[in-house]
Amino acid sequence: MSLLDEDPYPLFRIIQSRRMYRALSRVNRSLQEQPNIDLNSKFKRLYSKIDTAGDPIILLPDITQKTFVGSNHFGMSFVVDACNDFMTEYNERIVSNPSALIPGFGSLQVLKKSLDYKDLSGQRRSIIANYISSHYMNLHGKKVENFDDFIKVFMRWASEGSANDPVTNSGIILSHSTPHSVNGLVVQFGDFSENDDHLRGQIVADSSFNIYSNMAAEYGFYVTRNSPWRLIANIQSPIMQRYIDNYVIDSYSDLSQFFGDFYVKAHRIDLREFRSFMLAAYNGFVHFNPILKKKEVCLDGSLRVINHPRQKTTLQKLDEEYGIGWWLERLYDLRCFETRMPKKTDSQKQRIYEHIETKYQTEGVRSALDFIAEAIKNG
C-alpha cells in the first residue's frame, strides 16, 4: 500500500515490498551498515508491517522471548540479544568516557513494554463496536430488526468510517495509528515523550549522536530518525541475521523464510476476527436495544405500537443462515472500504464474488482469503 496525501490507497503494485527491503539493505552491502531510517516516509512506513510479498503481517504468539538487561520487559529473543549486547557496550563506553554522554539521553535502559497487537486490536475493535452499536445505530438503525438489517447498516458505516477506523487485521496493521512496535522489531529506551521536539533536536544535534547511531548499526539496528531513542531491527543486516540464526535450524537464504517462521499473514485470520467482531457488535446492539417498536394501523383506523423483541444470535446460527461464502464476500466489501478502493460496477463485483466462491469451494478458506488479499493489492 502506498500513500497519496497521507490517505491509504490500494496501489501495492507501485511499491513492491521486495524492492523496499532490497533498497533498504543496499547501503548495508556497500557501506557496512546504515544507521538511520525514516519510518514516516511514504517508501519506508510499511517496513516491518508487511512481508516481501506485500502482505500485512502479525507476530506469531508463541515466539520465544527473553528479558532486556536491567529490565523486566520482554522482547523477541534475537532482538533482545542484539539489544543487550549493544546496551552493554554503549553504557560501558559512556561510563569510561563521560564526554560521549548525550545530554538529556543518559544511559540506555528499556523502561516501556512493547505494545501487544492482540491488546491493541482488541481495544480498537471494542471502541468501534460500541460506537456502531450505540451512536451510529441510534442514527441509522432504529428500524433494524435482525442481523440481516444490522449488516446493511454496518456496511454503510464501513463505507464512511472504516478507512480511518479499520476493523480487519490487515487494515489495523497498515493503519498510520498502529505503531511499528506491535510486530516485535522495535526497542524503545527511556520514557521520553514523542512530543518533545526540543529533546529530539538536542539528541540528534549532539556530536556524540553519530557514535550512538553507528554503534547501534553495528549490532544490526536502525535508529528511527524522528525518535532517536527508538531502534528497529534491520532484518537484512548480516549482523542481525547472525542473532536470528541462534533461534532457527538453518540460516535463511531468503527473507520470505524469516517472515514465514516468525509471522502470520494478517489476512489469513481476517475472517475469524471479522465474524467475531460482527457477532459482538450485533449482540451489543440487541443488549442495549432489546425491543423494536412497530406502529400498525388497526381496522378502525387507529394506530397501535407493538413491541417486537430483538434476539441475540451465535456464530453457529449465523454460519447456518449465511454460510462462509457469504462472510468472505462481506469481508472483501469491508477491505474495499478500508483501502478506499474505487467503486466497482455490479458486474465487476459479481465476478469477484464468483472467484471468491470458486476458491472457497475448490481450495478452501485459506485460498479464498489469499485471493481476496491479492484482489485488494491489485485494486
N, C-alpha and C positions, 0 to 999 in steps of 0.2 A: 504494500500500500504506500502510495506517495502522498505528499501534502500539497494542496493548492490553496494558498491564502489561509493556512492553518486549519482547513477543514479536510477531513479524510475523504479520499476519492478512490474508487476502485480501479486503480491503474497499476496493479502489481507488475504488469508487463513492462512498465517504464523503468522500474527499479528492480532488477533481478538480484535476489539476495546472495546468490553465489558470487556475483560480481562485487557486491558490497564487501563480503568477507575477504575476497581476494584483494580488493583495493586497500582495505584496512591493514592487511598483512604485508603489502608490497614494501612499505617502509621497513618493516622488520627484516625482510630478506636483504635489503640493500644497505640499511644503516643500523644494523643490530636490532634496536628496539625503538618503538615510537612511544613517547611518554604521555601524551595528552590526547584526549578525544572529546569532541563536542557532541553530546547526545541530543542537543536541541536542533542540530542541523537537519534539513529535510532528508539528507542522504543517510545519516547515521542514527536517526532517532529510533529506528527499529532494531538496532544492534542488541542482541541477546533476547529480543522479543520474538524473533522469527528464526526458523532454521534455514538451511541452504536451499530448500525448496520454496521458500517464501511463506511457509505456513506458521501461524502463531503457535507458540509452544508454552507448556506448563511443566514446571519441575515435578518429577515423579515423587510421590510421598515417602518412598522407602529408601531414598538415597542416604548413604552413610554420612553422618555428621560428626563434627568434633567441636570443642570449645576453643575460642580465641584465648591466647595467653593473657593472663591478668583479667579475665572477664568470665561471666557465667552465661554468655550468649553463644549460640551455636551457629555453624555455617557448614556449607558443603566441605567435605574433608580436604579435597585438594586445594580449595580456595583458602581454607584455614591454615593449612600447612605453609603455603606460599606467603600468606599474610603474616603469620607468626615469625617466619624467618626474616621477612622484611622489617617488621616492627622491632625485632630484637636488634638487628644491625643498626637501624636508624636511631633507636633510643640510646644504644651504647655510644653511637657517634656524637650525639649532642651532649651527652654527659662528659665525654672526654674532650669535646671541642665546643664549649658553650657559644662561641661566636656563630656556629652553624644553626643555632636555635632560631626558628622563625617567630618573631614577636606575635603574640596572640594565638599561636598554634600549639606550642608545647609539645610534650612527648605524645607518642601515638598509643591510643587505647580505644578499644571497641566498647562503647557505652550504650549503644542503641541496638535493640533487637530488630532484625530484618523483618519486613512485612511478610506475612504468610498469605499466599494467594487465596487459599480457601477462606481465610478470615475476611480478607478484603472483598472478594466477590460475594460472600455471604451477606456482609453488611450492605453492600450496594444493592443487591437484589432485594433485600428486606426493605430498604428505603423506597425503592421503585414500586415494589408490590403494594406497600402501604399507601403510597401516593395514588396508584391506579385504583386500588380497592375503595379508597375513600374519596378524595377530592375529585379525581377525574371521572369516576363513575357517578358522582353526585351531579356532575355537569352533563354527562353524555350517556349515562347508563341507567337512568331511572326506570326504563321500561325493560331492562334485562330480566328475563325470566329463567334462563338456564345457561349452561356452559356455551352452547352454540351462539347465543346472543352476546355472551361475555367476550368470546374470542373476536367477534366482529368489532366491538368497541376497543378491545386491546390493540388490534391491528390499526385502528385509527390513531390511537396514541403512538404506536410504533412508527407510523408514517410521520408523526410530528416531533417525537422526542427521543427515539432510540438512537439516533446518530450522536446525540450528546450524552445520553444515558443508556449505553448498551446493556443488554441482558445476557447475551451469549458469552461463552468463554472467549471465543475469537474476538468479539467486539471489545470486551473488557481488557484483554491483553494489549490490543492495539491502541487503546484509548490514550490520549495525551495525559490524562489524570492518573493513569496507572504507572507507578514508578518502576524503573528497571530492576529494583531490588527484589521484586517478587519472584524472580527467576534464579535467585541464589548466587549470582555472579558479582554482586555489589557488596563492598565493605565500606562502612562509614565510621570515621574516627570522631571522638569527642561528642559534644552535644551542641553543635553550632546551629544557629538559625539560618534558614535558607534566605531570609530577607535581609541579612546583614551584609549589604553590599560593601560597606566600609572595610569590614574584616576580610571579605573576599579579595578586594583590591589590595589590601595590605599584605596578604599572604602571597599573592601572585607576583607583586612588585618586589618582594624581598629578594636580595641577592642569593639567599640560600634556597630559594624555591626550586631552582634547577637541580640542585643536589637531591632534594626530596623527590622530585618527579622522575629524575633519571634513575635514582635508586629503586623507585617503585617499578619502573620499566624493567630493571634488571631482574626482578622477581616475577615478571610476567603480568604486570598490571598497567592499565591506563589510569591516569589521573583525570577525572572528569573536569572539563575546562571551567564550567560555571560553579562547581562546588569542589574546590581543591582538597577538601577533607574527605572526599568520596573517591574510592577506587572501583574499577570494574575489571574483572579478569579478561585478559587478552587471550582468548582461547586459541588463537592462531599462533601465539608466541611459542617457539620451541622450548622456552624455559617453562611456561605454564603447562605445556604438553608433557614435560617430564614429571611434573607434580601429578598430572592426571594419570600417567602411566602406573603410578603406585596403586591405583584402585581399579585397573582394568586388566583383563587377562592378556590381551595383545595390544600393542600400540596402534593407534588409528592411522590408517592410510588415507582416510577421507573424513572431513569434518562432519559429514552427514552421519557417520557412525557414532560420533560423540553425542549428537542430538538424539539419536535413536536409543542410546543407552541411558541417558540422564533425563530425557524429557518425553512427554506425550504431546502429540499434535492436538491443539486445543479443540479443533472442530470435531474430533472423534468422540469427545464427551459432551458436545453441544446439545445433542438430542436429549440425553439423560437430564441435564440441568434445565433445559427449556421446559420439558414436561413437568418436572418438579416445581419449577417457578410458576407455571401457569396453574397448577393444582393449588399451590399455596395462595396465589393471588385470588383465584376464584372462591376458594373456601373462606378466605378472609373477607371478601366482599359479602358472601352469604351470612357469615357470622355477625357482621355489623348491620346487615340489611336483610333480616330473615323473612320479611313479609313484603310481597308485591301487591300494591293496592290497585285494583282494576275497577273502572267505572262501567256499569252496564245499564242499559235502558230497559225499564220494566214495561210490561204490557200496557200499563196505564199511562205510559209516557214519562214517568218519574225516573230519577237516577238513583242508583244504589251503588255502594262501594263494597266490593268483595275482596276479602283477603286471600291471596294465594301464597302459601308458604314456599319459599325457595329451599332447595335441597342441596346439601353439600354432596361431594362426589369423591371418588377414588381413582387412582391411575388405572386400576384394573377395569373399572366401568368405562372410563374414557377410551382406553385401548379397544375394548369390545365394541364401543359405539363408533369410533372414528377410524381405528386402525393405524399402524405405524406409518404406512404410506402417506396418510393424511398429515400426520405430525411432521414428516420430512418436508412436505410441501410448505407447511406453515413456517418451518424453520428457514427454508430458503427465502420465503417472503420477508421474514424478520431480518435476515442477513442483508437482503437488498436495501431495506430501510436503514439499517445500521451503517452501511457503507455509502449511503446516498446514491445508490445505483440509479442511472437514468431509467425512467419508467418504460417498461416493455409493452408491446401490444398484447392483446389477449391471446392471439395465435402463437406469438413467441413464447409467452409464459406457459401456455399449454404444452408446447413441445418440450420445454424444460421439465415440466411436471411428468410428462411421459417418460423422459430419460431417467428421472429420479425413480419412478416406479419400476422401470425395467431393471435398473441397477439393483434395487432392493429385492425384487422378486428373483433375480437370477444369481446375484452375487452376495446379497446380504446387506445389513445395515451399514457396515463399515464402508463398503464400496459406494453406497449411496451418499454417505457423508463426505467421502473423498470427492465424489462428483460435484456435490454442492460447493465444496471449498474451491474447486477448480473453476466452476461456473462464476463464482464471486470474484476470483482473481482475474478472470478474463473479461469481466464486465458484461 
